Amino acid sequence: MGGQAVGVWNQELRFPIYKLLHGGIYWDAGNVFATAGEFRLSDLRHSVGAGLRFVLPFGALRFDWAEALNAQINDETTRWHFSFGY
């Protein structure tokens, strides 16, 4: 729906596996609020995930999987994601 305030936090641990193949595990938290006055840490949505990164000279190809920790009704609880870059 959107809002006037957003909070986003994430942490990622990257590690080499073999040559150009690297791994990563991460935690994300965040949410959008109608106004800044409605921001509450208790309303943050959390997820954790893991993925593989192929580190190439022009950037990294990422294949990630994530799981929602505090999903709400009608939320997707797992997701695969492909991206380019960090």
PyMOL CGO cylinders between C-alpha atoms (Angstrom):
from pymol import cmd
from pymol.cgo import CYLINDER

trace = [
    CYLINDER, 0.00, 0.00, 0.00, 2.91, 2.38, 0.63, 0.3, 1, 1, 1, 1, 1, 1,
    CYLINDER, 2.91, 2.38, 0.63, 3.64, 4.93, 3.29, 0.3, 1, 1, 1, 1, 1, 1,
    CYLINDER, 3.64, 4.93, 3.29, 5.75, 7.89, 4.35, 0.3, 1, 1, 1, 1, 1, 1,
    CYLINDER, 5.75, 7.89, 4.35, 8.25, 6.00, 6.53, 0.3, 1, 1, 1, 1, 1, 1,
    CYLINDER, 8.25, 6.00, 6.53, 10.35, 2.91, 5.97, 0.3, 1, 1, 1, 1, 1, 1,
    CYLINDER, 10.35, 2.91, 5.97, 12.80, 0.96, 8.13, 0.3, 1, 1, 1, 1, 1, 1,
    CYLINDER, 12.80, 0.96, 8.13, 15.20, -1.61, 6.66, 0.3, 1, 1, 1, 1, 1, 1,
    CYLINDER, 15.20, -1.61, 6.66, 18.02, -3.54, 8.35, 0.3, 1, 1, 1, 1, 1, 1,
    CYLINDER, 18.02, -3.54, 8.35, 20.08, -6.41, 6.98, 0.3, 1, 1, 1, 1, 1, 1,
    CYLINDER, 20.08, -6.41, 6.98, 23.22, -8.36, 7.70, 0.3, 1, 1, 1, 1, 1, 1,
    CYLINDER, 23.22, -8.36, 7.70, 25.03, -10.72, 5.36, 0.3, 1, 1, 1, 1, 1, 1,
    CYLINDER, 25.03, -10.72, 5.36, 27.97, -13.06, 5.89, 0.3, 1, 1, 1, 1, 1, 1,
    CYLINDER, 27.97, -13.06, 5.89, 29.83, -13.95, 2.67, 0.3, 1, 1, 1, 1, 1, 1,
    CYLINDER, 29.83, -13.95, 2.67, 32.41, -16.72, 2.41, 0.3, 1, 1, 1, 1, 1, 1,
    CYLINDER, 32.41, -16.72, 2.41, 34.41, -18.45, -0.36, 0.3, 1, 1, 1, 1, 1, 1,
    CYLINDER, 34.41, -18.45, -0.36, 33.49, -22.03, -1.30, 0.3, 1, 1, 1, 1, 1, 1,
    CYLINDER, 33.49, -22.03, -1.30, 35.58, -22.86, -4.38, 0.3, 1, 1, 1, 1, 1, 1,
    CYLINDER, 35.58, -22.86, -4.38, 37.30, -20.49, -6.82, 0.3, 1, 1, 1, 1, 1, 1,
    CYLINDER, 37.30, -20.49, -6.82, 34.55, -18.22, -8.26, 0.3, 1, 1, 1, 1, 1, 1,
    CYLINDER, 34.55, -18.22, -8.26, 31.79, -19.82, -6.15, 0.3, 1, 1, 1, 1, 1, 1,
    CYLINDER, 31.79, -19.82, -6.15, 30.97, -18.04, -2.89, 0.3, 1, 1, 1, 1, 1, 1,
    CYLINDER, 30.97, -18.04, -2.89, 28.20, -18.53, -0.36, 0.3, 1, 1, 1, 1, 1, 1,
    CYLINDER, 28.20, -18.53, -0.36, 26.19, -16.20, 1.79, 0.3, 1, 1, 1, 1, 1, 1,
    CYLINDER, 26.19, -16.20, 1.79, 23.76, -16.29, 4.69, 0.3, 1, 1, 1, 1, 1, 1,
    CYLINDER, 23.76, -16.29, 4.69, 21.66, -13.31, 5.69, 0.3, 1, 1, 1, 1, 1, 1,
    CYLINDER, 21.66, -13.31, 5.69, 18.99, -11.76, 7.91, 0.3, 1, 1, 1, 1, 1, 1,
    CYLINDER, 18.99, -11.76, 7.91, 16.65, -8.99, 6.79, 0.3, 1, 1, 1, 1, 1, 1,
    CYLINDER, 16.65, -8.99, 6.79, 14.13, -6.90, 8.74, 0.3, 1, 1, 1, 1, 1, 1,
    CYLINDER, 14.13, -6.90, 8.74, 11.93, -4.04, 7.65, 0.3, 1, 1, 1, 1, 1, 1,
    CYLINDER, 11.93, -4.04, 7.65, 8.49, -2.60, 7.02, 0.3, 1, 1, 1, 1, 1, 1,
    CYLINDER, 8.49, -2.60, 7.02, 6.69, 0.43, 5.60, 0.3, 1, 1, 1, 1, 1, 1,
    CYLINDER, 6.69, 0.43, 5.60, 4.62, 2.70, 7.86, 0.3, 1, 1, 1, 1, 1, 1,
    CYLINDER, 4.62, 2.70, 7.86, 1.92, 5.20, 6.93, 0.3, 1, 1, 1, 1, 1, 1,
    CYLINDER, 1.92, 5.20, 6.93, 3.71, 7.91, 8.96, 0.3, 1, 1, 1, 1, 1, 1,
    CYLINDER, 3.71, 7.91, 8.96, 6.97, 8.14, 10.89, 0.3, 1, 1, 1, 1, 1, 1,
    CYLINDER, 6.97, 8.14, 10.89, 4.96, 8.37, 14.13, 0.3, 1, 1, 1, 1, 1, 1,
    CYLINDER, 4.96, 8.37, 14.13, 3.57, 4.87, 13.51, 0.3, 1, 1, 1, 1, 1, 1,
    CYLINDER, 3.57, 4.87, 13.51, 7.04, 3.26, 13.35, 0.3, 1, 1, 1, 1, 1, 1,
    CYLINDER, 7.04, 3.26, 13.35, 7.36, 0.41, 15.89, 0.3, 1, 1, 1, 1, 1, 1,
    CYLINDER, 7.36, 0.41, 15.89, 10.23, -2.07, 16.14, 0.3, 1, 1, 1, 1, 1, 1,
    CYLINDER, 10.23, -2.07, 16.14, 7.67, -4.73, 17.08, 0.3, 1, 1, 1, 1, 1, 1,
    CYLINDER, 7.67, -4.73, 17.08, 6.05, -4.31, 13.62, 0.3, 1, 1, 1, 1, 1, 1,
    CYLINDER, 6.05, -4.31, 13.62, 9.18, -5.21, 11.66, 0.3, 1, 1, 1, 1, 1, 1,
    CYLINDER, 9.18, -5.21, 11.66, 8.97, -8.27, 9.41, 0.3, 1, 1, 1, 1, 1, 1,
    CYLINDER, 8.97, -8.27, 9.41, 11.96, -10.66, 9.57, 0.3, 1, 1, 1, 1, 1, 1,
    CYLINDER, 11.96, -10.66, 9.57, 13.42, -13.22, 7.18, 0.3, 1, 1, 1, 1, 1, 1,
    CYLINDER, 13.42, -13.22, 7.18, 16.57, -15.32, 6.90, 0.3, 1, 1, 1, 1, 1, 1,
    CYLINDER, 16.57, -15.32, 6.90, 18.15, -16.89, 3.87, 0.3, 1, 1, 1, 1, 1, 1,
    CYLINDER, 18.15, -16.89, 3.87, 21.14, -18.41, 2.13, 0.3, 1, 1, 1, 1, 1, 1,
    CYLINDER, 21.14, -18.41, 2.13, 22.51, -18.36, -1.36, 0.3, 1, 1, 1, 1, 1, 1,
    CYLINDER, 22.51, -18.36, -1.36, 25.30, -18.92, -3.84, 0.3, 1, 1, 1, 1, 1, 1,
    CYLINDER, 25.30, -18.92, -3.84, 27.26, -16.21, -5.64, 0.3, 1, 1, 1, 1, 1, 1,
    CYLINDER, 27.26, -16.21, -5.64, 29.28, -16.68, -8.82, 0.3, 1, 1, 1, 1, 1, 1,
    CYLINDER, 29.28, -16.68, -8.82, 31.82, -13.87, -8.55, 0.3, 1, 1, 1, 1, 1, 1,
    CYLINDER, 31.82, -13.87, -8.55, 32.68, -12.70, -12.06, 0.3, 1, 1, 1, 1, 1, 1,
    CYLINDER, 32.68, -12.70, -12.06, 34.91, -9.78, -13.17, 0.3, 1, 1, 1, 1, 1, 1,
    CYLINDER, 34.91, -9.78, -13.17, 31.84, -7.63, -13.95, 0.3, 1, 1, 1, 1, 1, 1,
    CYLINDER, 31.84, -7.63, -13.95, 29.83, -8.50, -10.80, 0.3, 1, 1, 1, 1, 1, 1,
    CYLINDER, 29.83, -8.50, -10.80, 28.25, -11.39, -8.95, 0.3, 1, 1, 1, 1, 1, 1,
    CYLINDER, 28.25, -11.39, -8.95, 25.38, -13.59, -10.12, 0.3, 1, 1, 1, 1, 1, 1,
    CYLINDER, 25.38, -13.59, -10.12, 23.31, -14.43, -7.05, 0.3, 1, 1, 1, 1, 1, 1,
    CYLINDER, 23.31, -14.43, -7.05, 20.90, -17.31, -6.42, 0.3, 1, 1, 1, 1, 1, 1,
    CYLINDER, 20.90, -17.31, -6.42, 19.19, -16.91, -3.04, 0.3, 1, 1, 1, 1, 1, 1,
    CYLINDER, 19.19, -16.91, -3.04, 16.48, -18.60, -0.99, 0.3, 1, 1, 1, 1, 1, 1,
    CYLINDER, 16.48, -18.60, -0.99, 14.67, -16.81, 1.86, 0.3, 1, 1, 1, 1, 1, 1,
    CYLINDER, 14.67, -16.81, 1.86, 12.23, -17.87, 4.60, 0.3, 1, 1, 1, 1, 1, 1,
    CYLINDER, 12.23, -17.87, 4.60, 9.91, -15.48, 6.44, 0.3, 1, 1, 1, 1, 1, 1,
    CYLINDER, 9.91, -15.48, 6.44, 10.22, -15.78, 10.23, 0.3, 1, 1, 1, 1, 1, 1,
    CYLINDER, 10.22, -15.78, 10.23, 7.08, -13.91, 11.26, 0.3, 1, 1, 1, 1, 1, 1,
    CYLINDER, 7.08, -13.91, 11.26, 4.81, -14.22, 8.24, 0.3, 1, 1, 1, 1, 1, 1,
    CYLINDER, 4.81, -14.22, 8.24, 1.32, -12.78, 8.32, 0.3, 1, 1, 1, 1, 1, 1,
    CYLINDER, 1.32, -12.78, 8.32, -1.81, -14.32, 6.80, 0.3, 1, 1, 1, 1, 1, 1,
    CYLINDER, -1.81, -14.32, 6.80, -1.58, -14.49, 2.98, 0.3, 1, 1, 1, 1, 1, 1,
    CYLINDER, -1.58, -14.49, 2.98, 2.20, -13.80, 2.98, 0.3, 1, 1, 1, 1, 1, 1,
    CYLINDER, 2.20, -13.80, 2.98, 4.57, -15.88, 0.89, 0.3, 1, 1, 1, 1, 1, 1,
    CYLINDER, 4.57, -15.88, 0.89, 6.72, -17.74, 3.40, 0.3, 1, 1, 1, 1, 1, 1,
    CYLINDER, 6.72, -17.74, 3.40, 9.55, -18.86, 1.08, 0.3, 1, 1, 1, 1, 1, 1,
    CYLINDER, 9.55, -18.86, 1.08, 11.04, -17.33, -2.03, 0.3, 1, 1, 1, 1, 1, 1,
    CYLINDER, 11.04, -17.33, -2.03, 13.79, -18.02, -4.56, 0.3, 1, 1, 1, 1, 1, 1,
    CYLINDER, 13.79, -18.02, -4.56, 15.53, -14.96, -5.96, 0.3, 1, 1, 1, 1, 1, 1,
    CYLINDER, 15.53, -14.96, -5.96, 18.02, -14.37, -8.77, 0.3, 1, 1, 1, 1, 1, 1,
    CYLINDER, 18.02, -14.37, -8.77, 19.96, -11.10, -9.04, 0.3, 1, 1, 1, 1, 1, 1,
    CYLINDER, 19.96, -11.10, -9.04, 23.12, -9.50, -10.39, 0.3, 1, 1, 1, 1, 1, 1,
    CYLINDER, 23.12, -9.50, -10.39, 25.48, -7.52, -8.13, 0.3, 1, 1, 1, 1, 1, 1,
    CYLINDER, 25.48, -7.52, -8.13, 25.79, -7.10, -4.37, 0.3, 1, 1, 1, 1, 1, 1,
]
cmd.load_cgo(trace, "trace")
